[in-house]
Amino acid sequence: MKQISIHSIEHLEQAIIAIDTQYADFYILDWHSHLRGQLLYGAEGVIHIETPHGNWIIPPERAVWIPPNVPHKLKMYQVRTCSLYIEASQSPRAIEQCSVLSVSPLLRQLLLKAPELKQPFSHHDTLIFDLILCEIANAEEIQLHLPLPTHPLLLKICQDFIQTPNIHLSPEQIASQLNMSERHFSRIFKQEVGMSFSKWRQHACVLLSLEKIIQNQSIQNIAFEFGFQNPAAFTTMFHRILGVSPSRYFKNC
């Protein structure tokens, strides 16, 4: 595994630090944060990022923007990355939480080139970094976010679900576990995450399936593991949420 710790070089004066990394299969980078904002581009594999505010699943050829000082945990599935660490004063995006971004063909080539540039930077190198910042600022955000509630009891329910997804877990069952009415639970959950539990449950199953698809697990096994009656039901839901079938999703990345 090729890896350089940002904490060993974060103090450098340059506004942007570019690092390319090859991770071992199923590598876990435990909770950490950094002073700089990070653009984490996955040239290969799937990245699962967890923060106190939610989970993001990043397929190949996408990037995630991680603002400065945001604690996060990463799970890597056959991943090769290029990371840009950008001083807060140079941040190309003003948002305060993570977001998954599309990567244009131009931005992709610039990101792959950036780690090859060495100090002292030439005028040409500086223009490359300026163009990278411009491309990041204009990149389209992709909805691959699974929000988490802050309410401790609801957060525990969601975290348990992420570990063992079950499409049949119902609001009625959860409300019973929490000794509250279904109506009260549904109202609190929607206030916390911005969607109903049923919709959140569907999004969770689809996003978490991306990790298993990259591991070459069959759609049939994934569907049954998540509690679907048959693979067709899972495929239909996947297509409704991400716009393509599971088999075509990574081909389109």
N, C-alpha and C positions, 0 to 999 in steps of 0.2 A: 504494500500500500504506500503510495506516495502522498505525504501530507506535511504541510508546514503550518505551525500554529500562528494565528494572527496575533496572539498576545506577545509573541516574541519580536514582532516587527511593527506593531500598531503605532509605536512612538515615532516612526519615521516621518520626516517633514513632508513628503510628497502627499498631495491631496487624494490621490487614488493609488491603491495597492492592488495589483492583479496577481492571483494565484490559481494555478490549475492543479487539480487533485484527482487521483484515482483511488477510490475507496474499496476495501474488501467487501465481498458480498455480505449483505445483511449487517452492515456496520452501524453501530449506534454511537452517536456523538451526544453525550449527556448534557444536561442543562448548563447553559452558559450564556453570556452576552458579550457585546463588544462596544467600544466607544464610537466606532464608525458605523454608518449604515452599510448594509451588505446587499449586493445583488448576487444571488446564488443561481447560476445557470447550470441546468443539468443537460449536458450534451448527450448522455446516455443514462438509462435506468430511471427509476422512480424514487422521488424524495418525499418523505412524510415529515412535515414539520409541525411540532406541537408548541403552543405558547399558552400563557394563562388565559388568552382570549379566544382560543379555538385551534382547530387543526386545518392544515392545508396539505393537499396532495399535488405534487408537481410531476407531471409526466415528462418524458424526454422532449427536448427542444422547447421547453418553457423555462421561465425564471421566476424566482420569488424575491420580492423586495422585503428586507428585514430592517426596520428603522433602528437607529442607535439605541442601545441600552434596553432592548426588548429581550427578556429571557426566552430561550427556545431550546428545544431538543430535536435532534434530527435522526431519522432512521433511513438508511441508504440501502437501496436494492439494485445492485449491479450498476453503480453510479460512477460516472466521470463528470467532474464539475469544473467550471471556471467561476471563481468568486472575485468580485470587485468590492473592496472595502473603501468607502468614501467618507471623507471628513464631513461632519454634520453641516458645516457652513457651505459645503458644495452639494448638498443633498438635492438630487434631481426630482424627488417626489416629496410632497409636504405631508402626506398621510402619516398617522401615528401608529398604525398597525400594519401587519404583513399583507401583501397582496401578490397573487400570481399574475404574471405578465406574459403576453405573447412576445415572441422573439422574431423580429423581421429577418429576412436573409442578410441584410446589411449588418444589423446588430450582431447576428450570429458570427459573421466573419470578423467583426471588430473584437468581439469577446474572445474568440480563439487566438487572435493576434496579440491581445493586450499582455498576457503573461510573458511574451517573448521580448517585450520592450524593457530595456535596462537603463538605469541611471548612468550618466546624466541624460535626460530626455532631450531629443532634438526638437526643432520646431515642428517637424512632421509628426513626431510622437505626441506632442502636446495637442495637435489638431485631432489626432485619433481619439484621445481621451475626451476632448471637447465634444466630438461627434457622438461618442458613446453616451455621454450625459444627456445630450439632446435626444437621442433615440430612446433612452430609458424614460425620460420625461414624457415622451409622446406615445409610449407603448400602451397597448390596449390591455385593460384588466380583464382577467378570465375568472369566472365564478367557480372556483374550486375550493371554496372556504366552507368549513364546517364549524359554525360558531358554537361556543360553549356558554352555558349560563354561569352567573357568579353566585347564585343561591347555592349554599353548600350541599343540600340534599339533592337538588336537581343536577348539580355538577357531578356528584357521585354516580347518579343514575346514568348520565351520559358517558362518563369515563368507563363504567362497567360495560356499557353497550359497545363502545369502541373496541374493547378487548374481546367481546363475544357478541358480534352482531346477530340480531334475531328480528327478521322482518315482521314477525307476528307479535312482538311485544307491544301491548296496547296501552293507551292512556288509562283505561280502566284498571289494568293490572298495576301500573305505577301508582296511580292515585290510592289504590288499596294498600300498597306497601307503605305509602307515606301518611296513611290515615287522614286523607282529605278527599273531598268530593272530586269527581272527574272534572266538573266545570271549573272548580277552583284551580286544580292542577293545570288544566289547559290554558286558563287565563294567565297564570304566573309564567308558564313555560313560554308562551308567545311573547309576553312582555320582555322576557330575559333574552331570547335568541332571535326574535323577529319572524318566527314561523311556527306553525303548529308542530306538535311532537311527531305526528304521522309523516309530515313532509320532511322533518329533520331526520327521522328514521330512514326514509328512502334515500335521502342524500348521503347519509352515513354509509349505507350498504353499497351504494354505487362508488363512492370515492374510495372506500376501503378495499373494494374489489380490484382497484387498479394495482395495488401492491401484489395481489395474488396472480393477476393476469401476467405481470412482468416476470413472475416466477414460473410461468408456463403451466399453471394449474388450469384444469379444464373448466369451462363454463358450467358444466353439469355439477362438478364437485363444489364450485363456489356457490352455485344456486342452492344446493342442498345444505351446505354448511351454514348459509345465512337464513335458512328456513323457508325458502321458496318451494312451492309444490312441484315445480318443474323448471327446466332451464329457460323455456319460452317466456315465463312470467318475469324472470330476472332480466332477460334480454329486452323485453318490452319496456320495463322500467328504466333500464340503462339508456336505451335509445331516447326515451322521453326526456331524461335529464341532461344528457350530454350530446344528443343530436345524432349519434351514430351507434351502430351495434358494437358490442364488446370486441368482436373479431376484427372490426375495421378501425377501432379507436387508435391504436398505436401505429397502424399503417398511415394514418392521417397526420401523425405528429411530425 
